[in-house]
Amino acid sequence: MLVKELKLQNFRCYEFLEFPVNKGITLVYGENGSGKSSIIEAFYFGLSAKSFRSTDLNNLIKEKNDLAQTFISFNDLNGIKITKKTNEKCKILEVNTKKTLTYSQLITNYPTCLVENKEFFFTSSSPEEKRAYLNKILFYVEQENKNILNELKKTIYQRAACLKIKDYEQISYWDKKLIELEPKITKANSLIVTRINDFLSNSDIATYFSKKNPWINNLSLRYEPGYDSKLYFSDILAKNIEKDVILKRTTSGPHKRTFKLDINNKPADQILSRGQQKVIAIILHLIQRELIKSKTKLEPIVLMDDISSELDNDNCNLMLKYLLDNSIQTIMTSIENTRFINEKDIIMFHVEQRGD
């Protein structure tokens, strides 16, 4: 299923916009502040009911209006319409069936892979952002993982509530729940990291980029479970109880899990340039897409914001070749279009409107 068109109403800087989408690569280019990122954000919002630029969705509504809407149509004649009114939850409507979808149903049926301009994060960002990357894969790989992640979130929330009032009996109860969940969380995440490392060693994605970037052959992810794995997790909870009560939160556990990137067993952030870090971001998101596709049989659309930033011409060409050779529907933005003009399979749109 391919995206055919995006329509916007009162979204960010756009009063109204009709935006046709190529089955291959669609490039939106223009100066900073012209509204490029708002278009990518609209695609992301239209397929996830979330924004990657703001946690407050009221910010999506154009000034002096009380609602914003996106409508995305597909080549199977279906469509998704999302309406966001000021201070109200989004209403998600599947046009053909006339059914209102939940957030979970929306992202289950219409997966995306987003590469933001800020995403040098695989070497420098917070554990929260790295967990979000792993969680997205876990969400699609097995239904059980969704339930485990939801149960973990509930357990951490309830334990924090008990820590605030020093209810040690209830803290003990939630400790047991957390101890039961920990091996399941660790196993699921460890398997995902192993699969990612397999892709880095034995996949077309790595092969395309390693010609220009031989260091990729020595790149690997190292999973960290969120606590000192040399110790029993139960012992760590017992040891940390006084600190947790003072801080009113659980300081160690699977909710703190993350991963590190190594090259020849050395931290990648101490070795790689910013351009090379962007190559990693692209590769890992393409791997994420393949993992989702292999499990769901769906074709996640790829969204890339300000893709030409920090990316040299050779790596840009390798990326385009992979996307085009594998018929991956992609929407990307760039300040300039000069490095794309020789690609006949790329449709380009120039934007001049003042963005926000």
Beta strands, then each sheet from edge to edge (+ up, - down):
strand 1: 3-11
strand 2: 14-20
strand 3: 25-29
strand 4: 67-74
strand 5: 79-85
strand 6: 91-94
strand 7: 99-100
strand 8: 112-115
strand 9: 219-224
strand 10: 258-263
strand 11: 266-267
strand 12: 301-304
strand 13: 330-334
strand 14: 346-350
sheet 1: 2+ 1- 4+ 5- 6+ 7-
sheet 2: 8+ 12+ 13+ 3+ 14+
sheet 3: 9+ 10- 11+
end
